[in-house]
Amino acid sequence: MTGTTPPPLSGNTARPLQLEDPRRLGNYQVIGRLGQGGMGTVFLGRAPDGTAVAIKVIRPELAQRPEFRARFAREAESARRVRRFTTAAVLDADPHGPQPYLVTEFVEGPTLSRHVSVRGPMRPADLEQLAVSVTTALSAIHAAGIVHRDLTPGNVLLSPVGPKVIDFGLAREFNADTELSRNVRQAIGTPGYMSPEQILDSPITSAVDIFSWGAVMVFAATGQPPFGTGRMEAILYRIINEPPRLDGVSGELRGLVEVAMAKDPGARPSAEELRTALIGGGALPARPVPVATPAEPAETAAAQ
């Protein structure tokens, strides 16, 4: 019937376990497979009290690296302190066992990626809620000293109570000189949503998540990634050298996305500044203008 609200999309449906998959991890029973990514496999599990949980088991080749385990332990501990406003709460972790894993609450609902692929771009009101929810999540993540590093439409779940960000608190960055970095770098980050500094191996700060936030908003508003599709090399070139494609992003959100996706990470606002601007009407706080060093008088320079 025309004009009716479509039924909610189902999401996070577990698939059967494979022969090599664990049946138990610590105190958690493993029920099925939820997905697989560059860092490992995500399983649907059941806690001792019967609560459904998501368990991310780290890839064996990463688990063999002492430096990875040490970083994973630090980030997992920090992730447990992240406020649960709009994130999937980190409940438990075992960074030292034979199969390191991270346990989070299980969030019902489809990913933003699936929602847009099935339903198309989000309606303006839903897009506004998404923008505020994700900046709120990033504010909480950054306040705990964590950088997400892989914020994508696949890491935003549209739960019955609103959007939630998942898959933070995992050690994704390594020293560029290590063999570990060379082996896994291609599995880290999603090309269409990476920041220029991630591609160029520049220092990583929370600003990478702000760039990715802008890219996710473009996808949600238009159904397309901001730097198009095609070969990975072409996409990465566009991220570094070309402006994002903002056709279809309108109103106050467009201006915020544009500044969030500045090539210079120092020119991007913080997550909290974005959140405040979204709630207050789209105006970012004024940034101090750098004081230029006075030029040396011509006659003085000529005398030297």
C-alpha positions in Angstrom: 0.0 0.0 0.0 1.5 3.4 -1.0 2.7 5.6 1.8 3.1 2.8 4.4 6.2 2.4 6.4 8.2 -0.6 5.2 8.8 -3.3 7.7 12.2 -3.1 9.6 15.1 -5.0 8.0 16.4 -7.9 9.9 20.1 -8.0 10.6 22.9 -9.9 12.2 21.5 -13.3 11.3 24.0 -15.9 12.3 25.2 -18.6 9.9 26.1 -22.1 10.9 29.5 -22.8 12.5 32.2 -24.3 10.3 34.1 -27.5 11.4 37.1 -25.5 12.5 35.2 -22.9 14.5 35.4 -22.9 18.3 32.3 -24.1 20.2 33.3 -22.3 23.4 35.5 -19.3 24.3 36.1 -18.9 28.0 32.7 -18.6 29.6 30.9 -18.1 26.4 29.1 -20.6 24.2 29.6 -20.0 20.5 26.4 -20.4 18.5 27.0 -19.2 15.0 28.9 -17.0 12.6 28.0 -13.3 12.2 30.8 -12.2 9.8 34.5 -12.0 9.0 36.9 -9.1 8.4 40.5 -8.2 8.2 41.1 -8.6 11.9 39.2 -11.9 12.5 35.9 -13.6 12.7 32.8 -12.5 14.6 30.7 -15.1 16.2 27.3 -15.0 17.9 27.7 -16.2 21.5 25.8 -16.8 24.7 27.0 -15.5 28.0 26.5 -17.6 31.2 23.4 -15.7 32.0 21.9 -16.5 28.6 22.5 -13.0 27.1 23.4 -12.9 23.4 26.9 -11.4 22.7 29.1 -10.8 19.7 32.6 -12.3 20.0 35.4 -11.2 17.7 38.2 -13.7 17.5 41.5 -12.4 16.2 43.2 -14.0 13.2 45.8 -16.6 14.2 48.7 -14.9 12.4 48.1 -11.7 14.3 47.6 -13.6 17.6 51.2 -15.0 17.2 52.7 -11.5 17.5 53.5 -10.4 21.0 53.4 -6.7 20.0 49.9 -7.2 18.7 48.7 -8.9 21.8 50.2 -6.2 24.0 48.4 -3.4 22.1 45.2 -5.4 21.9 45.2 -5.8 25.7 45.7 -2.0 26.2 43.0 -1.0 23.7 40.5 -3.6 24.9 40.9 -2.3 28.5 40.3 1.3 27.2 37.4 0.2 25.1 35.6 -1.2 28.2 35.6 2.4 29.6 33.8 3.8 26.5 30.4 5.2 27.5 27.6 3.2 26.0 25.5 6.1 24.6 25.6 5.0 20.9 28.2 2.2 20.9 28.1 -1.5 21.3 29.3 -2.0 24.8 32.6 -3.9 25.2 31.9 -6.5 27.9 35.0 -8.7 28.1 38.2 -9.6 26.4 40.9 -12.3 26.6 44.1 -10.9 24.9 46.4 -13.6 26.4 44.6 -16.9 25.6 45.3 -19.2 22.7 42.6 -17.5 20.7 42.4 -13.8 21.7 38.9 -12.4 21.5 36.8 -9.3 22.3 33.2 -9.6 23.6 30.6 -6.9 22.9 26.9 -6.6 23.3 24.9 -8.2 20.5 23.1 -5.4 18.6 19.9 -6.3 16.7 19.4 -4.6 13.3 21.0 -4.3 9.9 24.2 -2.4 9.1 23.9 1.0 7.5 25.5 -0.6 4.4 22.7 -3.2 4.1 19.9 -0.7 4.9 21.0 1.7 2.1 21.6 -1.1 -0.4 18.0 -2.4 0.2 16.1 0.8 0.9 18.2 3.5 -0.8 19.5 6.8 0.7 18.2 7.7 4.2 15.4 10.2 4.7 16.5 13.6 6.1 15.2 13.0 9.6 16.9 9.6 9.8 20.1 11.1 8.3 20.1 13.8 11.0 19.7 11.2 13.7 22.5 9.1 12.2 24.8 12.1 12.1 24.3 13.0 15.7 24.5 9.4 16.9 27.7 8.6 15.2 29.4 11.8 16.3 28.2 11.0 19.9 29.8 7.6 19.6 33.0 9.0 18.3 33.1 11.5 21.1 32.8 8.7 23.6 35.4 6.5 21.8 37.9 9.4 21.6 37.4 10.4 25.2 38.6 6.9 26.1 41.8 7.4 24.2 40.8 5.2 21.3 40.9 5.9 17.5 38.4 3.7 15.6 40.4 3.8 12.4 37.8 1.9 10.3 34.5 3.7 10.6 32.4 2.5 7.6 28.8 1.9 6.8 29.4 -1.8 7.7 30.4 -0.7 11.3 27.3 1.2 12.0 24.3 -0.9 13.1 20.7 0.5 12.9 19.3 -0.9 16.1 15.7 -0.5 17.3 16.9 2.2 19.7 19.0 4.1 17.2 22.3 3.8 15.4 25.3 2.2 17.2 28.9 2.1 16.3 30.7 -1.2 16.5 34.2 -2.7 16.0 36.3 -0.2 18.0 38.9 -1.2 20.5 41.0 -3.4 18.2 44.7 -2.7 17.5 44.8 -1.9 13.8 47.9 0.2 13.4 51.5 -0.9 13.6 54.9 0.5 13.2 55.5 1.0 9.5 58.9 -0.7 9.7 57.6 -4.0 11.1 56.9 -7.1 9.1 53.5 -7.2 10.7 52.6 -3.9 9.2 53.6 -5.0 5.7 51.7 -8.2 6.0 48.4 -6.8 7.3 48.2 -3.2 6.0 46.1 -4.2 3.0 43.5 -5.7 5.4 43.3 -2.6 7.5 40.7 0.1 6.7 38.1 0.2 4.0 39.5 2.1 0.9 36.5 4.3 0.2 36.4 5.5 3.8 40.0 5.9 4.7 41.6 9.3 5.3 44.6 10.6 3.3 46.9 10.2 6.2 46.1 6.5 6.5 47.0 6.0 2.9 50.2 8.1 3.2 51.3 6.4 6.4 51.2 9.8 8.2 50.6 10.0 12.0 47.2 8.7 13.0 45.0 10.8 15.2 41.3 10.9 16.0 41.0 13.1 12.9 41.0 10.0 10.8 37.6 9.1 12.3 36.2 12.5 11.5 37.1 12.1 7.8 35.5 8.7 7.8 32.4 10.2 9.5 32.0 12.5 6.6 32.4 9.7 4.1 29.8 7.6 5.9 27.4 10.6 5.9 27.8 10.9 2.1 27.0 7.2 1.6 24.0 7.5 3.8 22.7 10.6 2.0 23.4 9.5 -1.5 23.8 5.7 -1.6 27.3 6.2 -3.1 30.8 6.4 -1.5 32.3 9.9 -1.7 35.2 9.0 -4.0 33.3 6.7 -6.4 34.0 3.1 -7.2 36.5 1.1 -9.2 40.0 -0.1 -8.7 41.5 0.4 -5.3 44.4 2.4 -6.6 42.0 4.9 -8.3 39.9 5.3 -5.2 43.0 6.0 -3.1 44.3 8.5 -5.6 41.0 10.4 -5.5 41.0 10.5 -1.7 44.4 12.1 -1.7 44.0 14.4 -4.6 40.3 15.2 -5.3 37.5 16.6 -3.3 34.7 14.3 -2.2 31.5 14.1 -4.3 28.9 15.8 -2.2 26.1 16.0 -4.8 23.0 14.8 -2.9 24.2 16.1 0.5 22.3 19.2 1.3 21.6 21.8 4.0 23.7 22.2 7.1 25.0 18.7 6.9 26.8 19.4 3.6 28.9 22.2 5.1 29.9 20.0 8.1 30.8 17.0 5.9 32.9 19.3 3.7 35.0 20.5 6.6 35.1 17.1 8.2 36.7 15.7 5.0 39.4 18.3 4.7 42.7 16.8 3.4 44.6 18.5 6.3 43.7 16.6 9.5 44.4 19.8 11.5 41.6 21.6 9.7 38.9 19.0 10.7 36.7 19.6 13.8 36.6 17.3 16.7 33.7 14.8 17.1 32.4 16.9 20.0 32.5 20.1 17.9 30.5 18.3 15.1 28.0 16.9 17.6 27.4 20.4 19.1 27.1 21.9 15.7 24.6 19.3 14.6 22.4 19.9 17.6 22.8 23.6 17.6 22.1 24.3 13.9 25.2 23.6 11.9 27.7 26.3 13.1 31.1 25.1 14.1 33.0 27.1 16.7 35.5 29.7 15.3 39.0 28.4 15.2 41.9 30.8 16.1 43.7 32.2 13.0 47.4 31.5 13.1 49.5 34.6 13.6 51.8 35.0 10.6 55.5 35.8 11.2 56.2 39.3 10.0 58.3 39.4 6.8 61.9 40.7 7.2 62.3 44.2 5.9 63.8 44.2 2.4 66.7 46.6 3.3 67.7 44.4 6.3 67.7 41.3 4.2 69.7 43.0 1.5 72.3 44.0 4.0 72.9 40.5 5.1 
